[in-house]
Amino acid sequence: MRKISRRSFLASSVKAALFSGVGGFAVKGGASAESVSWSNWSGGQTCQPAGRYDIGSEEHLSSLLKKTSGAIRPVGSSHSFSPLVPTDGHLIVIDRLSGILEYDSETKQATIGAGSRLGDLGDPLAAIGQGMVNLPDIDRQTVAGAIATGTHGTGVALQALSACVASLRLVTPGGEVMDIDATNPDLLHAARVNVGALGIVTQVTMQNRESYKLKKREWAAPTEDILENFDELAASHRHFEIFPLVYSDYSLVLSIDETDEPIGQIEIEAVPSDDASIAESLGLSDNPTPAERRRMSNATASRIQATESVDVSHKILSNVRNSRFNEMEYSVAAEVGAECLREILKTIYDEKIDVQFVLEYRYVGADQDWLSMSYGEHSHATISIHRMASEDYRPYFDRIEPIFWKYGGRPHWGKVHSLTHKELSGLYPRFNDFMELRQELDPHGRMLNPHLRALFNA
Amino acid sequence: MKALLLRMFILRMLALAPILALLSTSLSAAESKLPSGGLSVTKPSTSISLGSEAMAKWARSCALCHITGEANAPVIGDTLEWQQRLQKGEAALLNNVVNGINSMPPLGYCMSCEAADFRVMIDYMAGVK
């Protein structure tokens, strides 16, 4: 008889007692006791798919698509806040198409499985002497998802991740495998930011650079002081952005630059120790008015001290976000970015919108990808607003979104927005070209869900 | 009262700040690594084994947080921590996985997992058969 440890026995007994009599379980929107629904990262989007295809190889995917005809939607890490994924058809899961498939030490290019998570690539790329040119704030997305949605990092001279795609392989909805590269620039510019509407991307070749270290500096400063000099500050740092505090005159400021300094971090206690005396001087009430909130925020923010840290690039550029939220992000022309931001902050203040989440304001370099929010000849400012996942984001986002429209804003495809082809075709000069290409590659619309039908008038 | 209000405000603000205000959060990469062409995971501390397919799914998803304890995730093999979770009952535990709870997103990043997969993975991490 096999012996078991006392610990194991006790644990088994506990579990047997706890789980006895439990028959199946109910899940949100579940079609059956054992069928699990799908939700995005924030929980704001859900669906009950007919099933999931767990793709093991490109050949598997191609064969599957040739043999089937129903509705499909690709799913990566489910980090999109917009309803790109929900379907009552089948989800195409690309997790297993991961890893560095090949690389070139001379050109600093690496071919990567499209299901790789960005955060899983930093160390292996560093091991071959490469680093990605830029990364978004959250790095749990798959490469395919980040590129398809035009996900970007920060930097007036740095383009979205999609612009670093030297080539990619796309399996069309009919199962045809297409290699797309710069020999057909129009197709490449269309296929990078594809919103998951042209087919399933199985691998991408990224133009990387030699591995590098970055030095991050964070501090707090009056928002207007920064905005008045934003262009110069953005130009003088590899990455520069601010996180304006609502009901406050202050922003948290972040600059990042290349360095050869040793890896390390300086942490400084940021909590004021004499809050009682501050409260007396502020004269707080039980229900602070916007003016009182502003005084509190300013008093706190003014005491936040600068911190610095040095690390390899991928550990500086991306962060783990432990609290889930929903987000809306639009890009506007850089020259009207500050004005747009000011109007949003003023609206929150004047209308007493009950939100504490900071905004995010930064520049992103221009590119030529048809559906990129930075498409064109000039860099764009991007502005993000957020709401905790446990809160209803709609009233806040619905109030702010028209401000973005007023400044000609283009939405981030992976974030909440309410635009359809009617507005989008006027915001993206190549939008109609993309719609034609989509129709050509997916004539039966098997990759469309209600959201994409609205986007592409299909 | 005013001091308490301010303290609550500051604590709330600073509690949010690392996440919402993007202060002092640095990437602590999960233990799972993607070497050239593949994926390996630091061998976890548990006596229960998974099949190769389930192990691969676990390594691509749950392992992101349940090896390091990131975001207060119960660490694999920490029986005491897992017992506290198991006390909620299987139905509640699976619902938490499917719909997300606290910092854990719905499905725990395993988009291909079905209920049976999650049951096996919970057993694996809890060290319970």
Contacts between the chains, C-beta under 8 A, distances in Angstrom:
chain1	res1	chain2	res2	distance
A	7	B	79	6.7
A	8	B	47	6.8
A	8	B	127	7.3
A	8	B	129	7.6
A	11	B	79	5.7
A	11	B	83	7.1
A	11	B	126	7.3
A	11	B	127	6.2
A	11	B	128	4.8
A	12	B	128	6.3
A	12	B	129	5.7
A	14	B	83	6.0
A	14	B	86	6.7
A	14	B	128	7.6
A	15	B	86	5.7
A	15	B	126	7.4
A	15	B	128	4.5
A	15	B	129	7.8
A	18	B	86	5.4
A	18	B	87	6.1
A	18	B	89	6.1
A	18	B	90	7.5
A	19	B	86	7.8
A	19	B	89	7.0
A	19	B	90	4.6
A	22	B	89	6.1
A	22	B	90	4.7
A	22	B	91	5.6
A	24	B	91	7.6
A	25	B	90	6.7
A	25	B	91	3.9
A	25	B	94	4.7
A	25	B	95	6.2
A	25	B	115	7.1
A	26	B	91	7.1
A	26	B	95	7.2
A	27	B	94	7.3
A	27	B	95	6.2
A	27	B	98	4.6
A	27	B	99	7.0
A	27	B	115	7.7
A	28	B	95	7.9
A	28	B	98	7.0
A	28	B	99	5.4
A	33	B	115	7.9
A	34	B	114	6.7
A	34	B	115	4.7
A	34	B	116	7.0
A	35	B	114	7.5
A	35	B	115	7.6
A	36	B	98	4.9
A	36	B	107	7.1
A	36	B	113	7.3
A	36	B	114	5.9
A	36	B	115	5.6
A	36	B	118	7.7
A	37	B	98	6.6
A	37	B	99	7.9
A	38	B	106	7.4
A	38	B	107	7.0
A	38	B	111	7.3
A	39	B	98	7.7
A	39	B	99	6.4
A	39	B	100	6.6
A	39	B	105	7.8
A	39	B	106	3.4
A	39	B	107	6.9
A	40	B	105	7.9
A	40	B	106	7.2
A	41	B	105	4.4
A	41	B	106	7.4
A	42	B	105	7.8
A	43	B	99	6.8
A	43	B	100	5.5
A	43	B	105	7.7
A	43	B	106	5.8
A	46	B	106	7.9
A	52	B	111	7.1
A	52	B	112	5.5
A	52	B	114	7.6
A	54	B	112	3.9
A	75	B	111	4.9
A	76	B	111	7.7
A	77	B	109	6.2
A	77	B	111	7.7
A	78	B	105	7.0
A	78	B	106	7.2
A	78	B	107	7.2
A	78	B	109	7.8
A	78	B	111	6.4
A	91	B	111	6.7
A	93	B	111	4.6
A	93	B	112	4.1
A	95	B	57	7.7
A	95	B	60	5.1
A	95	B	61	7.7
A	95	B	110	7.7
A	95	B	111	6.4
A	95	B	112	6.1
A	96	B	56	7.4
A	96	B	60	7.8
A	98	B	34	6.5
A	98	B	39	6.5
A	98	B	60	7.2
A	99	B	34	5.3
A	99	B	35	7.6
A	99	B	36	7.0
A	99	B	37	5.0
A	99	B	38	5.3
A	99	B	39	6.3
A	100	B	34	6.8
A	100	B	35	7.7
A	100	B	36	4.6
A	100	B	37	6.1
A	101	B	37	6.3
A	103	B	36	7.3
A	116	B	34	6.2
A	119	B	27	7.0
A	119	B	29	6.2
A	119	B	30	7.3
A	119	B	64	8.0
A	120	B	29	7.9
A	120	B	30	7.8
A	120	B	32	6.4
A	120	B	33	7.1
A	120	B	34	4.3
A	120	B	39	7.5
A	121	B	34	6.2
A	122	B	27	7.9
A	122	B	29	6.6
A	123	B	29	6.6
A	123	B	33	5.6
A	123	B	34	7.6
A	124	B	33	6.5
A	124	B	34	4.9
A	124	B	35	5.2
A	124	B	36	6.0
A	127	B	35	7.2
A	127	B	36	7.5
A	128	B	36	6.7
A	137	B	22	7.0
A	139	B	27	6.9
A	140	B	64	7.4
A	140	B	109	7.0
A	218	B	23	6.1
A	218	B	24	7.4
A	243	B	21	5.4
A	243	B	22	5.7
A	245	B	21	7.3
A	252	B	17	7.8
A	252	B	21	5.2
A	252	B	22	6.9
A	252	B	23	6.2
A	254	B	22	6.9
A	265	B	26	7.1
A	267	B	24	6.6
A	270	B	14	6.8
A	270	B	17	7.9
A	270	B	23	7.6
A	271	B	10	6.5
A	271	B	14	6.1
A	272	B	10	6.9
A	275	B	3	6.1
A	275	B	6	5.0
A	275	B	7	5.3
A	275	B	10	6.1
A	276	B	3	4.0
A	276	B	6	7.8
A	278	B	6	6.0
A	279	B	2	3.9
A	279	B	3	4.4
A	279	B	5	6.8
A	279	B	6	4.1
A	280	B	2	6.7
A	280	B	3	7.6
A	282	B	2	7.4
A	282	B	6	7.0
A	283	B	2	7.4
A	284	B	2	4.4
A	284	B	5	5.1
A	284	B	6	6.0
A	286	B	1	7.6
A	286	B	5	7.1
A	288	B	5	7.7
A	296	B	6	6.5
A	296	B	9	5.5
A	296	B	10	7.9
A	297	B	13	7.4
A	300	B	9	7.6
A	300	B	10	5.5
A	300	B	13	6.0
A	300	B	14	7.9
A	304	B	23	7.7
A	307	B	23	7.8
A	307	B	24	6.4
A	309	B	26	6.4
A	311	B	26	6.9
A	314	B	27	7.0
A	314	B	29	8.0
A	315	B	26	6.2
A	315	B	27	4.7
A	315	B	29	7.1
A	316	B	26	7.4
A	316	B	27	7.8
A	318	B	27	5.1
A	319	B	22	6.4
A	319	B	25	4.4
A	319	B	26	6.8
A	319	B	27	5.9
A	320	B	25	6.2
A	320	B	27	6.0
A	320	B	28	6.5
A	320	B	70	6.4
A	320	B	71	7.1
A	321	B	19	5.6
A	321	B	25	7.5
A	322	B	19	5.7
A	322	B	70	7.8
A	322	B	71	4.3
A	322	B	72	7.8
A	322	B	103	4.3
A	323	B	16	7.5
A	323	B	19	4.4
A	323	B	20	7.0
A	323	B	103	6.7
A	324	B	100	7.2
A	324	B	103	7.0
A	324	B	105	6.4
A	325	B	20	7.5
A	356	B	12	7.2
A	356	B	13	7.1
A	356	B	16	6.3
A	356	B	20	7.4
A	357	B	16	7.3
A	357	B	20	5.1
A	358	B	20	5.6
A	358	B	21	4.8
A	358	B	22	7.5
A	360	B	22	7.7
A	386	B	20	6.9
